[in-house]
């Protein structure tokens, strides 16, 4: 029976059609019926028969006449879009995981050469801010390495992965007549992953990173195949890539095989225009053809650490974003708990000059310095008899600081890995030979991401203890659980429990996966990194950290309510106002989860950082005249505003 996939707002609906002599109007109404049925409020549609709409083909975006018959204008499994009159939602909207913006219209390009991509660039490619094209030099290198492989095949030389089997079958020579089948069988057999598919954003990152590695010119990929991959990326034709199945050596074989399988027109693919469908139909809907593998190309597509590294890029960008906002949140908590700023004196930290510790102490001074930003709250307890604060406040530079230093260490590892050739064998066109090695082993990013999870977790661990102090009247001098009429109202009692549960989960997730190894491929691959799990659990740890810090920020702002009319410093008042723009004060108990989610979104959007940053920069400019230059990144067109951190990144990827 013919079937058509119809896109309505944020939904993709499969509509079977027994009689293709029905009209386009009929198809639209059938799709609307299914759309309304799936919506609790009927999608705001009062009556399907009275709803005005237009229908167009996804391929070419041609409008369809409502009176035309389906058989005259559509083919089986075509993708069409239905736009309801009065809707303002973009037809290019891409459903995605909470915390990540939909893909933006692709206008700008990043020119890839395999050597200059950053983690920020990769995240922005995942978000759809850029299309891809190759530099002329990259194209030249790709052509040269392919010419060498073609010569090897022509001369019937025995070279691993080109004219032999793989792994345990490395000594099995394959006839020239079956080299194409060898590569296709490799991709099909290795597409053995399980679990949910990566989100569109993460699949775009994975594909973009594989393109970048191939652009180095040491993989033996043909320029024709690489261009086909770029066309698929630019059209957002994304393969079904299960998140589980890699042991991180020999590379991320299963995920990358699934990525390649879709490009071959097999398995499932997703695009903004088609939703999930058979890969060959998705490619066809965008005017693309499946790739045909040449000798060694299957291996070139699946051998490398790109799954670990692309997820690692997202993890380290998010970690960087939440770490600096953690300083702001902790400073606000210190104000509410009437702590002292003496522990942040620059002379103390100069005696233990870890860069992260010094940086965090500077941020605290820039937000709390009474000479720079007078605080009525601080003034109210200036002459109290308290000598020093609890560790959760006093030791923030030391605890937050090592998290910052670890993030920088991991960022360096990830950015190096992003621009590394991780295939096997390597093709050296200038030497006229291929060499087998072990660059596919994922130990570097695996270890780094285990370190990242452990370090960033501590931001939540210390935050949860500050939440306890805010909620505990014996420690805060504030009402129990920060609510009036305690007993009738429970206030932030269970919000703190949520934070405690997330911290406890993180303690298990922080067990390093890279300390494990299981021999695979009949002991040919007898030591592996388990980097795929290191990357995935690092992301989960970071998400929990974001949620715990969102709860602390909510809690600290609620504490401010009980100190009014006193005001805190100007930058922290701006943070308070930002939170109150999305969450009202807690006068009596109400549904709390939406408040936590709203504040977490502020952190994912980095709005807390953006509000406080001008004050931090001004303070550091006045007190630290030296400023480090930011390295420029070249683009073929002027891109939207960007920098070398994750300022624009929204966390996935709620």
Secondary structure, 3 states (H helix, E strand, C coil): CEEEEEEECCEEEEEEECCCCCEHHHHHHHHHHHHHHCCCCHHHCCCHHHCCEEEEECCCCCEECCCCEHHHHCCCCCEEEEEECCCCCCCCCCCCCCCCCCCCCCCEEEEECCCCCCHHHHHHHHHCCEEEEECHHHHHHHHHHHHHHHHHHHCCCCCCCCCECCHHHCCCECCHHHHHHHHHHHHHHHCCCEEEECCHHHHHHHHHHHHHHHCCCCCCCCHHHHHHHHHHHHCCCEECCEEECCCCCCCCHHHHHHHHHHHCCCCEEEECCCEEEEHHHHHHHCCCCCCCCCCCHHHHHHCCCHHHHHHHHHHHHHHHHHHHHHHHHHHHHHHHCCCCCHHHCHHHHHCCCCHHHHHHHHHHHHHHCCCCCCCHHHHHCCCCCCCCCCHHHHCHHHHHHHHHHHHHHHHHHHHHHHCCCCCCCEEECCCCEEECCCCCCCHHHHHHHHHHHHHHHHHHHHHHHHHHHHHCHHHHCCCHHHCCCECCECCCHHHHHHHHHHHHHHHHHCCCHHHCCCCECCCCECCCCCHHHHHHHHHHHHHHHHHHHHHHHHHHHHHHHCCCCCCCCHHHHHHHHHHHCCCCCCCCCCCCHHHHHHHHHHHHCCHHHHHHHHHHHHHHHHHCCCCCCCCCCCCCCCCCCCCCCCCCCCCCCC
